[in-house]
Amino acid sequence: MAQIEMYIDPFCPYCARAKRLLTSKGVTWTEIDVVAEPKLRAAMRERTGGKNSVPQIFIDGKLIGGSDDIHALDAKGGLDPLLAA
């Protein structure tokens, strides 16, 4: 099973949308709350090459991007193979 990390803001509707997609796939993920621990936003920016918006989703250490990115990947049929890895 793939390791999924998601940088989130608990009040972000895009984060909720990404979580719904992953829930529908039956996978679990680690949430990194950048509101509860603001120093983690700096770590997120470093990992993403400067992106500051949430969610930022990683699968097995590879940056997928945000909610629109993971939904587009799913629409192309590319998400399930990553999740199964």
TORMI-525850 format. One record per atom (N, C-alpha, C, O, CB): y, z, x; atom name. Coordinates in Angstrom, 3 decimals, padded with zeros to 6 digits. Each point is the difference from the previous one (the first is absolute). Glycine has a CB too. Example, Ala and Ser with C-alpha at 12.3 -4.5 7.8 and 13.67 -1.06 7.14 Angstrom:
BEGIN
{Y->-005.690; Z->007.800; X->013.190; a->N};
{Y->001.190; Z->000.000; X->-000.890; a->CA};
{Y->001.200; Z->000.000; X->000.900; a->C};
{Y->-000.019; Z->000.665; X->001.036; a->O};
{Y->-001.154; Z->000.581; X->-002.928; a->CB};
{Y->002.223; Z->-001.966; X->001.542; a->N};
{Y->001.190; Z->000.060; X->000.820; a->CA};
{Y->001.090; Z->000.730; X->-000.770; a->C};
{Y->001.108; Z->000.169; X->000.509; a->O};
{Y->-001.736; Z->-002.314; X->000.675; a->CB};
//
This chain:
BEGIN
{Y->-001.185; Z->000.000; X->000.845; a->N};
{Y->001.185; Z->000.000; X->-000.845; a->CA};
{Y->001.240; Z->000.000; X->000.884; a->C};
{Y->000.047; Z->000.687; X->001.020; a->O};
{Y->-001.284; Z->000.534; X->-002.862; a->CB};
{Y->002.212; Z->-001.976; X->001.453; a->N};
{Y->001.235; Z->-000.128; X->000.769; a->CA};
{Y->000.811; Z->001.292; X->-000.057; a->C};
{Y->-000.064; Z->000.750; X->-000.973; a->O};
{Y->000.091; Z->-003.216; X->000.508; a->CB};
{Y->000.728; Z->002.704; X->001.522; a->N};
{Y->000.922; Z->001.132; X->000.040; a->CA};
{Y->001.364; Z->-000.507; X->-000.453; a->C};
{Y->000.558; Z->-000.923; X->000.592; a->O};
{Y->-001.850; Z->002.071; X->001.301; a->CB};
{Y->001.822; Z->-000.535; X->-002.948; a->N};
{Y->001.268; Z->-000.428; X->-000.579; a->CA};
{Y->001.003; Z->001.134; X->000.134; a->C};
{Y->-000.287; Z->001.151; X->-000.328; a->O};
{Y->-000.887; Z->-002.704; X->-001.295; a->CB};
{Y->002.356; Z->001.200; X->002.111; a->N};
{Y->001.112; Z->000.948; X->000.093; a->CA};
{Y->001.168; Z->-000.599; X->-000.761; a->C};
{Y->000.278; Z->-001.195; X->000.102; a->O};
{Y->-001.059; Z->002.098; X->002.157; a->CB};
{Y->001.466; Z->-000.056; X->-003.029; a->N};
{Y->001.152; Z->-000.467; X->-000.751; a->CA};
{Y->001.153; Z->000.983; X->000.163; a->C};
{Y->-000.102; Z->001.170; X->-000.370; a->O};
{Y->-001.406; Z->-002.337; X->-001.282; a->CB};
{Y->002.605; Z->000.669; X->002.213; a->N};
{Y->001.223; Z->000.786; X->000.074; a->CA};
{Y->000.666; Z->-000.099; X->-001.364; a->C};
{Y->000.218; Z->-001.096; X->-000.516; a->O};
{Y->000.070; Z->000.694; X->003.034; a->CB};
{Y->000.036; Z->001.561; X->-003.101; a->N};
{Y->000.493; Z->000.013; X->-001.370; a->CA};
{Y->001.199; Z->000.924; X->-000.184; a->C};
{Y->000.287; Z->000.866; X->000.827; a->O};
{Y->-002.591; Z->-001.379; X->-001.578; a->CB};
{Y->002.981; Z->000.294; X->-000.355; a->N};
{Y->000.960; Z->000.927; X->-000.594; a->CA};
{Y->-000.616; Z->000.317; X->-001.363; a->C};
{Y->-000.285; Z->-000.927; X->-000.758; a->O};
{Y->002.406; Z->-000.011; X->002.011; a->CB};
{Y->-002.338; Z->002.207; X->-001.592; a->N};
{Y->-000.701; Z->000.322; X->-001.239; a->CA};
{Y->000.687; Z->-000.514; X->-001.268; a->C};
{Y->-000.637; Z->-000.073; X->-001.051; a->O};
{Y->-000.210; Z->002.063; X->002.219; a->CB};
{Y->002.115; Z->-002.343; X->-001.094; a->N};
{Y->000.729; Z->-000.459; X->-001.178; a->CA};
{Y->000.202; Z->-001.512; X->-000.019; a->C};
{Y->000.723; Z->-000.523; X->-000.848; a->O};
{Y->000.412; Z->002.723; X->000.797; a->CB};
{Y->-001.764; Z->-002.888; X->000.971; a->N};
{Y->000.169; Z->-001.444; X->000.157; a->CA};
{Y->-000.923; Z->-000.765; X->-000.962; a->C};
{Y->-001.219; Z->000.164; X->000.057; a->O};
{Y->001.858; Z->000.185; X->002.367; a->CB};
{Y->-000.069; Z->-001.184; X->-003.307; a->N};
{Y->-000.844; Z->-000.763; X->-000.919; a->CA};
{Y->-000.860; Z->-001.051; X->000.706; a->C};
{Y->-001.086; Z->-000.332; X->-000.475; a->O};
{Y->002.809; Z->000.711; X->-001.270; a->CB};
{Y->-001.244; Z->-000.903; X->002.872; a->N};
{Y->-000.793; Z->-000.977; X->000.747; a->CA};
{Y->-001.215; Z->000.663; X->000.644; a->C};
{Y->-001.069; Z->-000.601; X->000.106; a->O};
{Y->003.146; Z->-000.744; X->000.324; a->CB};
{Y->-001.894; Z->002.590; X->-000.003; a->N};
{Y->-001.125; Z->000.766; X->000.545; a->CA};
{Y->-001.049; Z->000.221; X->-001.094; a->C};
{Y->-001.198; Z->-000.157; X->000.237; a->O};
{Y->002.733; Z->001.301; X->001.435; a->CB};
{Y->-001.076; Z->-000.782; X->-002.860; a->N};
{Y->-000.913; Z->000.221; X->-001.130; a->CA};
{Y->-000.754; Z->-001.286; X->-000.336; a->C};
{Y->-001.190; Z->000.043; X->-000.312; a->O};
{Y->002.722; Z->001.745; X->-000.594; a->CB};
{Y->-000.855; Z->-002.917; X->000.967; a->N};
{Y->-000.643; Z->-001.289; X->-000.286; a->CA};
{Y->-001.079; Z->-000.311; X->001.037; a->C};
{Y->-001.087; Z->-000.454; X->-000.357; a->O};
{Y->003.215; Z->-000.368; X->-000.708; a->CB};
{Y->-001.840; Z->001.060; X->002.328; a->N};
{Y->-000.992; Z->-000.242; X->001.053; a->CA};
{Y->-001.188; Z->000.941; X->-000.158; a->C};
{Y->-001.148; Z->-000.403; X->000.191; a->O};
{Y->002.971; Z->-000.364; X->001.362; a->CB};
{Y->-001.545; Z->002.017; X->-001.902; a->N};
{Y->-001.085; Z->000.967; X->-000.203; a->CA};
{Y->-000.905; Z->-000.416; X->-001.157; a->C};
{Y->-001.220; Z->000.144; X->000.076; a->O};
{Y->002.699; Z->001.670; X->000.818; a->CB};
{Y->-000.872; Z->-002.335; X->-001.971; a->N};
{Y->-000.818; Z->-000.456; X->-001.137; a->CA};
{Y->-000.942; Z->-001.119; X->000.421; a->C};
{Y->-001.161; Z->-000.028; X->-000.409; a->O};
{Y->003.002; Z->000.668; X->-001.168; a->CB};
{Y->-001.338; Z->-001.562; X->002.395; a->N};
{Y->-000.857; Z->-001.095; X->000.469; a->CA};
{Y->-001.163; Z->000.554; X->000.816; a->C};
{Y->-001.152; Z->-000.371; X->-000.228; a->O};
{Y->003.130; Z->-001.194; X->000.256; a->CB};
{Y->-001.683; Z->002.445; X->000.916; a->N};
{Y->-001.067; Z->000.549; X->000.837; a->CA};
{Y->-000.980; Z->000.836; X->-000.819; a->C};
{Y->-001.203; Z->-000.021; X->000.260; a->O};
{Y->002.775; Z->000.031; X->001.684; a->CB};
{Y->-001.063; Z->000.723; X->-002.928; a->N};
{Y->-000.880; Z->000.771; X->-000.883; a->CA};
{Y->-000.933; Z->-000.936; X->-000.757; a->C};
{Y->-001.185; Z->000.297; X->-000.159; a->O};
{Y->002.945; Z->001.490; X->-000.074; a->CB};
{Y->-001.229; Z->-002.920; X->-000.235; a->N};
{Y->-000.827; Z->-000.959; X->-000.739; a->CA};
{Y->-001.097; Z->-000.592; X->000.883; a->C};
{Y->-001.022; Z->-000.473; X->-000.499; a->O};
{Y->002.991; Z->-000.059; X->-000.954; a->CB};
{Y->-001.749; Z->000.562; X->002.771; a->N};
{Y->-001.000; Z->-000.502; X->000.941; a->CA};
{Y->-001.021; Z->001.073; X->000.371; a->C};
{Y->-000.977; Z->-000.282; X->000.694; a->O};
{Y->002.679; Z->-001.313; X->000.192; a->CB};
{Y->-001.475; Z->002.825; X->-001.349; a->N};
{Y->-000.955; Z->001.084; X->000.257; a->CA};
{Y->000.035; Z->000.525; X->001.417; a->C};
{Y->-001.000; Z->000.526; X->000.491; a->O};
{Y->-000.414; Z->-001.514; X->-002.214; a->CB};
{Y->002.550; Z->000.856; X->002.391; a->N};
{Y->000.102; Z->000.475; X->001.380; a->CA};
{Y->000.893; Z->001.236; X->000.077; a->C};
{Y->000.768; Z->000.295; X->-000.915; a->O};
{Y->-001.112; Z->-002.643; X->001.755; a->CB};
{Y->000.220; Z->003.045; X->000.256; a->N};
{Y->000.866; Z->001.148; X->000.250; a->CA};
{Y->000.910; Z->-000.327; X->001.167; a->C};
{Y->-000.272; Z->-000.909; X->000.785; a->O};
{Y->-001.468; Z->002.522; X->-001.667; a->CB};
{Y->002.816; Z->-000.866; X->000.984; a->N};
{Y->000.963; Z->-000.233; X->001.061; a->CA};
{Y->000.654; Z->001.314; X->000.381; a->C};
{Y->-000.091; Z->000.996; X->-000.718; a->O};
{Y->000.494; Z->-003.345; X->-000.092; a->CB};
{Y->000.250; Z->002.325; X->001.940; a->N};
{Y->000.770; Z->001.138; X->000.472; a->CA};
{Y->001.465; Z->-000.280; X->-000.307; a->C};
{Y->000.530; Z->-001.049; X->000.364; a->O};
{Y->-002.223; Z->001.586; X->001.473; a->CB};
{Y->002.340; Z->000.409; X->-002.506; a->N};
{Y->001.420; Z->-000.134; X->-000.299; a->CA};
{Y->000.815; Z->000.751; X->001.035; a->C};
{Y->-000.312; Z->001.136; X->000.358; a->O};
{Y->-000.188; Z->-001.372; X->-002.806; a->CB};
{Y->001.538; Z->-000.411; X->002.914; a->N};
{Y->000.933; Z->000.603; X->000.951; a->CA};
{Y->001.348; Z->000.048; X->-000.698; a->C};
{Y->000.679; Z->-001.019; X->-000.132; a->O};
{Y->-001.954; Z->000.160; X->002.196; a->CB};
{Y->001.657; Z->002.045; X->-002.508; a->N};
{Y->001.208; Z->000.203; X->-000.802; a->CA};
{Y->001.216; Z->000.111; X->000.912; a->C};
{Y->000.175; Z->001.007; X->000.685; a->O};
{Y->-001.522; Z->000.148; X->-002.480; a->CB};
{Y->002.187; Z->-002.190; X->001.805; a->N};
{Y->001.160; Z->-000.014; X->000.882; a->CA};
{Y->001.170; Z->000.805; X->-000.564; a->C};
{Y->001.007; Z->000.194; X->000.682; a->O};
{Y->-001.741; Z->-002.424; X->000.134; a->CB};
{Y->000.604; Z->002.698; X->-002.054; a->N};
{Y->001.031; Z->000.864; X->-000.583; a->CA};
{Y->-000.280; Z->001.446; X->000.385; a->C};
{Y->000.903; Z->000.729; X->000.410; a->O};
{Y->-000.571; Z->-002.328; X->-002.344; a->CB};
{Y->-001.586; Z->002.005; X->001.798; a->N};
{Y->-000.382; Z->001.374; X->000.348; a->CA};
{Y->000.129; Z->000.256; X->001.497; a->C};
{Y->000.328; Z->001.109; X->000.423; a->O};
{Y->-001.890; Z->-001.082; X->-002.372; a->CB};
{Y->001.303; Z->-001.061; X->002.746; a->N};
{Y->000.091; Z->000.125; X->001.458; a->CA};
{Y->000.821; Z->-001.170; X->000.545; a->C};
{Y->-000.561; Z->-001.005; X->000.435; a->O};
{Y->-001.685; Z->002.209; X->-000.326; a->CB};
{Y->003.582; Z->-001.071; X->-000.134; a->N};
{Y->000.882; Z->-001.108; X->000.400; a->CA};
{Y->-000.253; Z->-000.554; X->001.398; a->C};
{Y->000.262; Z->-001.178; X->000.247; a->O};
{Y->001.403; Z->002.180; X->-001.726; a->CB};
{Y->-002.165; Z->-000.187; X->002.393; a->N};
{Y->-000.256; Z->-000.509; X->001.356; a->CA};
{Y->-001.069; Z->-001.088; X->-000.015; a->C};
{Y->-000.076; Z->-000.810; X->000.924; a->O};
{Y->000.715; Z->003.044; X->000.023; a->CB};
{Y->-001.462; Z->-002.255; X->-001.988; a->N};
{Y->-001.044; Z->-001.012; X->-000.089; a->CA};
{Y->000.563; Z->-001.381; X->-000.324; a->C};
{Y->-000.647; Z->-001.013; X->000.266; a->O};
{Y->-000.932; Z->002.792; X->-000.989; a->CB};
{Y->002.794; Z->-001.822; X->000.143; a->N};
{Y->000.634; Z->-001.299; X->-000.259; a->CA};
{Y->000.295; Z->-000.711; X->001.323; a->C};
{Y->-000.131; Z->-001.220; X->000.096; a->O};
{Y->001.146; Z->002.111; X->-002.242; a->CB};
{Y->-000.618; Z->-000.124; X->003.164; a->N};
{Y->000.245; Z->-000.590; X->001.318; a->CA};
{Y->-001.296; Z->-000.576; X->000.566; a->C};
{Y->000.008; Z->-001.083; X->000.585; a->O};
{Y->001.880; Z->002.711; X->-000.181; a->CB};
{Y->-002.986; Z->-000.921; X->-000.572; a->N};
{Y->-001.304; Z->-000.502; X->000.460; a->CA};
{Y->-000.374; Z->-001.268; X->-000.758; a->C};
{Y->-000.547; Z->-000.937; X->000.581; a->O};
{Y->-000.180; Z->003.282; X->-000.006; a->CB};
{Y->001.025; Z->-002.374; X->-001.878; a->N};
{Y->-000.279; Z->-001.177; X->-000.813; a->CA};
{Y->000.822; Z->-001.188; X->000.507; a->C};
{Y->-000.530; Z->-001.100; X->000.155; a->O};
{Y->000.015; Z->002.568; X->-002.155; a->CB};
{Y->001.801; Z->-001.249; X->002.256; a->N};
{Y->000.849; Z->-001.085; X->000.510; a->CA};
{Y->-000.538; Z->-000.549; X->001.319; a->C};
{Y->000.010; Z->-001.209; X->000.230; a->O};
{Y->001.973; Z->002.250; X->-001.361; a->CB};
{Y->-002.448; Z->-000.148; X->001.984; a->N};
{Y->-000.555; Z->-000.433; X->001.282; a->CA};
{Y->-001.249; Z->-000.856; X->-000.205; a->C};
{Y->-000.162; Z->-001.033; X->000.650; a->O};
{Y->001.079; Z->003.106; X->000.432; a->CB};
{Y->-001.792; Z->-001.643; X->-001.982; a->N};
{Y->-001.250; Z->-000.731; X->-000.241; a->CA};
{Y->000.226; Z->-001.340; X->-000.686; a->C};
{Y->-000.788; Z->-000.931; X->000.170; a->O};
{Y->-000.374; Z->003.112; X->-000.324; a->CB};
{Y->002.249; Z->-002.279; X->-000.627; a->N};
{Y->000.234; Z->-001.215; X->-000.789; a->CA};
{Y->001.001; Z->-000.953; X->000.630; a->C};
{Y->000.311; Z->-001.044; X->-000.573; a->O};
{Y->-000.836; Z->002.368; X->-001.426; a->CB};
{Y->001.028; Z->-000.977; X->003.163; a->N};
{Y->000.988; Z->-000.855; X->000.633; a->CA};
{Y->001.372; Z->000.113; X->-000.630; a->C};
{Y->000.786; Z->-000.948; X->000.025; a->O};
{Y->-002.611; Z->-000.581; X->000.557; a->CB};
{Y->002.113; Z->002.700; X->-001.154; a->N};
{Y->001.333; Z->000.256; X->-000.524; a->CA};
{Y->000.124; Z->000.052; X->-001.508; a->C};
{Y->001.087; Z->000.266; X->-000.513; a->O};
{Y->-000.310; Z->-001.335; X->002.517; a->CB};
{Y->-001.849; Z->000.825; X->-002.727; a->N};
{Y->000.084; Z->000.046; X->-001.465; a->CA};
{Y->000.237; Z->001.435; X->-000.454; a->C};
{Y->-000.604; Z->000.939; X->000.519; a->O};
{Y->-000.926; Z->-002.945; X->-000.716; a->CB};
{Y->002.415; Z->002.158; X->-000.776; a->N};
{Y->000.383; Z->001.331; X->-000.455; a->CA};
{Y->-000.409; Z->000.265; X->-001.444; a->C};
{Y->000.037; Z->001.145; X->-000.450; a->O};
{Y->001.860; Z->-001.229; X->002.039; a->CB};
{Y->-002.283; Z->-000.951; X->-002.315; a->N};
{Y->-000.342; Z->000.162; X->-001.413; a->CA};
{Y->-001.444; Z->000.448; X->-000.167; a->C};
{Y->-000.836; Z->-000.213; X->000.878; a->O};
{Y->002.513; Z->-001.543; X->-001.471; a->CB};
{Y->-001.952; Z->002.371; X->-000.530; a->N};
{Y->-001.351; Z->000.424; X->-000.337; a->CA};
{Y->-000.440; Z->-000.726; X->-001.267; a->C};
{Y->000.838; Z->-000.384; X->-000.816; a->O};
{Y->-000.472; Z->002.653; X->001.897; a->CB};
{Y->-001.660; Z->-002.458; X->-001.252; a->N};
{Y->-001.064; Z->000.422; X->000.899; a->CA};
{Y->-000.126; Z->-000.941; X->001.193; a->C};
{Y->000.434; Z->-001.151; X->-000.037; a->O};
{Y->-001.631; Z->002.167; X->-001.906; a->CB};
{Y->000.598; Z->-000.496; X->002.981; a->N};
{Y->-000.468; Z->-000.807; X->001.126; a->CA};
{Y->-001.489; Z->000.323; X->000.119; a->C};
{Y->-000.384; Z->001.155; X->000.185; a->O};
{Y->002.679; Z->-001.167; X->001.059; a->CB};
{Y->-003.114; Z->-001.010; X->-001.352; a->N};
{Y->-001.446; Z->000.170; X->-000.103; a->CA};
{Y->-000.681; Z->-000.585; X->001.226; a->C};
{Y->000.292; Z->-001.117; X->000.427; a->O};
{Y->-000.150; Z->001.041; X->-002.935; a->CB};
{Y->-001.057; Z->000.859; X->003.061; a->N};
{Y->-000.810; Z->-000.420; X->001.141; a->CA};
{Y->-001.466; Z->000.054; X->-000.403; a->C};
{Y->-000.443; Z->000.956; X->-000.637; a->O};
{Y->002.179; Z->-000.112; X->002.291; a->CB};
{Y->-002.472; Z->-001.857; X->-001.286; a->N};
{Y->-001.454; Z->-000.006; X->-000.184; a->CA};
{Y->-000.612; Z->-000.175; X->001.372; a->C};
{Y->000.234; Z->-000.995; X->000.686; a->O};
{Y->-000.094; Z->000.032; X->-003.050; a->CB};
{Y->-000.937; Z->001.959; X->002.752; a->N};
{Y->-000.615; Z->000.032; X->001.336; a->CA};
{Y->001.041; Z->-000.240; X->001.099; a->C};
{Y->-000.245; Z->-000.733; X->000.958; a->O};
{Y->-001.916; Z->-000.083; X->-001.959; a->CB};
{Y->003.321; Z->001.449; X->000.841; a->N};
{Y->001.044; Z->-000.061; X->001.001; a->CA};
{Y->000.866; Z->-001.247; X->-000.044; a->C};
{Y->000.980; Z->-000.094; X->000.740; a->O};
{Y->-002.450; Z->001.448; X->000.624; a->CB};
{Y->001.127; Z->-002.319; X->-002.222; a->N};
{Y->000.761; Z->-001.249; X->-000.097; a->CA};
{Y->001.011; Z->000.127; X->-001.139; a->C};
{Y->-000.351; Z->000.393; X->-001.113; a->O};
{Y->-001.610; Z->-001.746; X->002.020; a->CB};
{Y->003.211; Z->001.019; X->-000.618; a->N};
{Y->001.041; Z->000.047; X->-001.014; a->CA};
{Y->-000.228; Z->-001.080; X->-001.048; a->C};
{Y->-000.073; Z->-001.188; X->000.316; a->O};
{Y->001.683; Z->002.109; X->001.372; a->CB};
{Y->-001.719; Z->-000.492; X->-002.934; a->N};
{Y->-000.106; Z->-000.923; X->-001.126; a->CA};
{Y->001.388; Z->-000.261; X->-000.574; a->C};
{Y->000.311; Z->-001.116; X->-000.413; a->O};
{Y->-002.648; Z->001.938; X->-000.105; a->CB};
{Y->003.165; Z->000.215; X->000.497; a->N};
{Y->001.354; Z->-000.111; X->-000.533; a->CA};
{Y->000.168; Z->000.917; X->-001.192; a->C};
{Y->-000.598; Z->001.073; X->-000.070; a->O};
{Y->000.745; Z->-003.436; X->000.869; a->CB};
{Y->000.677; Z->001.923; X->-001.734; a->N};
{Y->000.312; Z->000.812; X->-001.167; a->CA};
{Y->-000.819; Z->-000.384; X->-001.221; a->C};
{Y->-001.024; Z->-000.676; X->000.098; a->O};
{Y->003.300; Z->000.950; X->000.802; a->CB};
{Y->-001.800; Z->000.172; X->-002.044; a->N};
{Y->-000.710; Z->-000.231; X->-001.255; a->CA};
{Y->-000.144; Z->-001.484; X->-000.315; a->C};
{Y->-001.088; Z->-000.458; X->-000.350; a->O};
{Y->001.950; Z->002.638; X->-000.473; a->CB};
{Y->000.225; Z->-002.931; X->000.944; a->N};
{Y->-000.083; Z->-001.438; X->-000.277; a->CA};
{Y->-000.973; Z->-000.685; X->000.952; a->C};
{Y->-000.720; Z->-000.917; X->-000.394; a->O};
{Y->003.080; Z->000.952; X->-000.447; a->CB};
{Y->-002.378; Z->000.410; X->002.084; a->N};
{Y->-000.887; Z->-000.604; X->001.004; a->CA};
{Y->-001.464; Z->000.245; X->-000.321; a->C};
{Y->-000.820; Z->-000.913; X->000.107; a->O};
{Y->002.602; Z->001.216; X->001.600; a->CB};
{Y->-002.122; Z->000.930; X->-002.105; a->N};
{Y->-001.414; Z->000.299; X->-000.272; a->CA};
{Y->-000.455; Z->-000.700; X->-001.283; a->C};
{Y->-001.152; Z->-000.419; X->-000.108; a->O};
{Y->001.385; Z->002.651; X->001.274; a->CB};
{Y->000.678; Z->-002.355; X->-002.138; a->N};
{Y->-000.356; Z->-000.728; X->-001.223; a->CA};
{Y->-000.175; Z->-001.493; X->000.277; a->C};
{Y->-000.904; Z->-000.627; X->-000.552; a->O};
{Y->002.153; Z->002.331; X->-000.806; a->CB};
{Y->-000.404; Z->-002.274; X->002.197; a->N};
{Y->-000.139; Z->-001.411; X->000.361; a->CA};
{Y->-001.298; Z->-000.237; X->000.756; a->C};
{Y->-000.689; Z->-000.995; X->-000.230; a->O};
{Y->003.181; Z->000.771; X->000.318; a->CB};
{Y->-002.822; Z->001.140; X->000.812; a->N};
{Y->-001.257; Z->-000.103; X->000.742; a->CA};
{Y->-001.185; Z->000.033; X->-000.952; a->C};
{Y->-000.955; Z->-000.760; X->000.160; a->O};
{Y->002.025; Z->001.860; X->001.824; a->CB};
{Y->-001.006; Z->-000.214; X->-002.978; a->N};
{Y->-001.069; Z->000.094; X->-000.990; a->CA};
{Y->-000.100; Z->-001.281; X->-000.822; a->C};
{Y->-001.100; Z->-000.483; X->-000.266; a->O};
{Y->001.431; Z->002.966; X->000.165; a->CB};
{Y->000.807; Z->-003.033; X->-000.299; a->N};
{Y->000.006; Z->-001.224; X->-000.805; a->CA};
{Y->-000.627; Z->-001.176; X->000.749; a->C};
{Y->-000.586; Z->-000.889; X->-000.617; a->O};
{Y->002.641; Z->001.714; X->-000.543; a->CB};
{Y->-001.933; Z->-000.828; X->002.492; a->N};
{Y->-000.587; Z->-001.052; X->000.825; a->CA};
{Y->-001.474; Z->000.258; X->000.326; a->C};
{Y->-000.660; Z->-000.837; X->000.614; a->O};
{Y->002.921; Z->000.439; X->000.345; a->CB};
{Y->-002.766; Z->001.551; X->-001.371; a->N};
{Y->-001.385; Z->000.334; X->000.293; a->CA};
{Y->-000.200; Z->000.616; X->001.370; a->C};
{Y->-001.134; Z->000.106; X->000.467; a->O};
{Y->000.495; Z->-001.937; X->-001.953; a->CB};
{Y->001.719; Z->002.240; X->002.140; a->N};
{Y->-000.111; Z->000.528; X->001.349; a->CA};
{Y->-000.128; Z->001.506; X->000.105; a->C};
{Y->-000.314; Z->000.515; X->001.073; a->O};
{Y->001.598; Z->-002.441; X->-000.410; a->CB};
{Y->-001.046; Z->002.651; X->-001.762; a->N};
{Y->-000.040; Z->001.468; X->000.085; a->CA};
{Y->-001.422; Z->000.539; X->000.011; a->C};
{Y->-000.321; Z->000.869; X->000.810; a->O};
{Y->002.505; Z->-000.795; X->-001.982; a->CB};
{Y->-003.031; Z->-000.569; X->000.297; a->N};
{Y->-001.361; Z->000.541; X->-000.085; a->CA};
{Y->-000.759; Z->-000.068; X->001.324; a->C};
{Y->-000.662; Z->000.973; X->000.359; a->O};
{Y->000.645; Z->-001.648; X->-002.740; a->CB};
{Y->000.085; Z->-000.439; X->003.124; a->N};
{Y->-000.685; Z->-000.021; X->001.290; a->CA};
{Y->000.515; Z->001.056; X->000.974; a->C};
{Y->-000.779; Z->000.569; X->000.765; a->O};
{Y->000.402; Z->-002.983; X->-001.118; a->CB};
{Y->001.686; Z->002.679; X->000.330; a->N};
{Y->000.552; Z->001.048; X->000.889; a->CA};
{Y->-000.498; Z->001.378; X->-000.405; a->C};
{Y->-000.293; Z->000.839; X->000.852; a->O};
{Y->002.335; Z->-002.239; X->-000.472; a->CB};
{Y->-002.135; Z->001.626; X->-001.682; a->N};
{Y->-000.437; Z->001.304; X->-000.486; a->CA};
{Y->-001.477; Z->000.240; X->000.276; a->C};
{Y->-000.423; Z->001.143; X->000.172; a->O};
{Y->002.171; Z->-001.261; X->-001.935; a->CB};
{Y->-002.524; Z->-000.943; X->001.806; a->N};
{Y->-001.436; Z->000.130; X->000.207; a->CA};
{Y->-000.357; Z->000.171; X->001.469; a->C};
{Y->-001.114; Z->000.409; X->000.328; a->O};
{Y->000.756; Z->-001.785; X->-002.359; a->CB};
{Y->001.291; Z->001.067; X->002.908; a->N};
{Y->-000.284; Z->000.033; X->001.445; a->CA};
{Y->-000.355; Z->001.398; X->000.469; a->C};
{Y->-000.266; Z->000.204; X->001.185; a->O};
{Y->001.819; Z->-002.117; X->-000.863; a->CB};
//
